[in-house]
Amino acid sequence: MLILRALNRSCNGRPNHWLAHFFKIRTIFILGPRYVVLCHRILNHGSNPISDNLKGGQMHNPLSLETLWRAGVDAVGGENSVHKALTDIPITPPDQIIAVGKAASAMAKAAVQFFPDTPCLVVTKYDHGQDCPKSAHLIEAAHPVPDAQSISAGQALCDAVKRCKPGSHLLCLVSGGASALAEVLPEGWSLDRLASETQRMLASGADIHAMNARRKEISQIKGGKLLALFQGAKVTTLAISDVEGDVLGVIGSGIGDAFPDATFTFDARIVASNAIARDAVAKAAGEPLICNEETLYDDIGALAFRLGKTLKSGPAGLYLFGGEPTVILPETPGMGGRNMALGLSLAREMQGTDIEILVAGTDGTDGPTDAAGAIVTGKTWTDWAQDALDRADAYPFLRDASALFKSGPTGTNVMDLLIARKR
């Protein structure tokens, strides 16, 4: 793997185009203790946004930050990622397909193309079912706070797994958001209590690892408990990672994970991640790449200060960051999300500079809003922006400043992407 990476990159980290045109698809497998990370690199023989943007070694008309963001998101799309995974490592036809998460519809679409006669259950967020196969049973539920549909979805997943007969094969497709979208509660817990506990965690500033650890304690289907109901011979889990470290037991609170002593054969793969998305952005850019890091794991205030220093003191070029920031909410928050809050905080740091920043959730959603994040510049900040930040009410401010970024559902979820360009 290291040799292949060395061959395919020059000393400054840009692709060597002769190799890119020689190989159409490159796949790297990273073997972990219990599952495989499947990293795909798609290299087109036709129009190349990098070479098309370079003339005589000079950069001309750099691509917009939105175009770059979409290049990253497209590289980890649910349909494409599952299609590649099933093409590169074929599996025996499953007897049941279950898909749960924000990317469930797109992931199921690819799986059903391979296995059109297999029963399929899809559990996803409201208004995220547009790619759902017509033959599948679709359940939409609330996110990030579970609702009654989440309880119905949890029971439907249990029923689908229990129906699998001895000797059967289950294909499980998992993406971020599954923690809220499907649930089976223990005795003594009500939906109102679950919703209150979820809102408490969301407001606390806890990271996803801490939140999902708590969810696994409560849930009767998370942390391997759903697959413990399986009486068949084999489970194949394909997962899109929305967590630091791409840990299967944390994605969707481990709804697609299995206990170490499972009685069936268990094959799990990570088919898309934040790293793959960032690499796709870097390949599409065709301009100096200053850094490419997965370091957005802190409170938005601390991140804005640290990133502000990096951007203001660093050289001109493109800066890429990935991860999932945290935010502590006031008792009565306004309208917004962590990416909008981080974008507005960075606008404060960037005042008077020629730096443009796009920060957005790769699922197309930031908080309980219709926006994915924000696009800010050195001119975005005004006197009343601080009040919007203090009230966790960034959406109205960014809307009025024409700085909201909306993409709609993307069919994937690999945390957040921040792309900054310094001229």
JOZIFEN-V269673 format. One line per field, one symbol per residue. ss: DSSP state (A for helix, B for strand, O for the rest). psi: psi as a letter, one per 30 degrees, with the letter a starting at -180 (. if undefined). burial: + if it has 24 or more other C-alpha atoms within 12 Angstrom, else -. A space follows every 10 residues. Layout:
# JOZIFEN-V269673
ss->???
psi->???
burial->???
This chain:
# JOZIFEN-V269673
ss->OAAAAAAABO OOOOBOAAAA AAOOBBBBBB BOOOBBBBBB BBOOOOOOOO AAABBOOBBO OOOOAAAAAA AAAAAOOAAA AAAAAAAAOO OOOOOBBBBB OOOAAAAAAA AAAAOOOOBB BBBBBOOOOO OOOOOOBBBB BOOOOOOAAA AAAAAAAAAA AAOOOOOOBB BBBBOOOAAA AOOOOOOOOO AAAAAAAAAA AAAAOOOAAA AAAAAAAAOO OOOOOOAAAO OOOBBBBBBB OOOAAAOOOO AAAAOOOOOO OOOOBBBBBB BBOAAAAAAA AAAAAOOOBB BBBBBBOOBA AAAAAAAAAA AAAOOOBBBB BBBOOBOOOO OOOOOOOAAA AAAAAAAAAO OOOOBBBBBB BOOOOOOOOO OOBBBBOOOO OOOOAAAAAA OOOAAAAAAA OOOBBOOOOO OOOOOBBBBB BBO
psi->eeeeeeegkl fgflkjfeee fekekkkkkj klfflkkjjk jkjkfbkjfe efgkjhfkkk ikkleeeeee eeeefgkeee eeeeefeeik lkklfkkkkk lfgeeeeeee efeeifgkkk kkjalkgggf gkkffljkkk llkfklaeee eeeeeeeeee effklkflkk jkjklkffef fkkkllkfkl eeeeeeeeee eeffgkleee efeeeeeekg flhfeefffk gaekkkkkkk kglkfhjefe kghgfgllkf gkflkkjkkj fkleeeeeee eeefehlkje ljkighilke eeeeeeeeee eefllkakkk klajllkkkl eilbkaleee eeeeeeeefg kglhkkkkkl kffgkjahlg lfbljlafge klegeeeeee ghhfeeeeef ghgkkkflkf gljhblkkkk kk.
burial->-------+-- ---++++--+ ------+--- ----++++++ +++-----++ +--------- -+++++-+++ ++++++++++ ++++++---- +-++++++++ ++++++++++ +++++--+++ ++++++++++ +++--+++++ ++++++++++ ++++++++-+ +--+---+++ ++++++++++ +++++----- +--++--++- +++-+++++- ++++++-+++ ++++++++++ ++++++++++ ++++++++++ +++++++++- ---+++++++ ++++++++++ ++++++++++ ++++++++++ +-++--++-+ ++----++++ +++++++++- --++++++++ ++++++++++ --+-++++++ ++++++++++ ++++++++++ ++--+--+++ +++++++++- --++++++++ ++++++++++ ++-
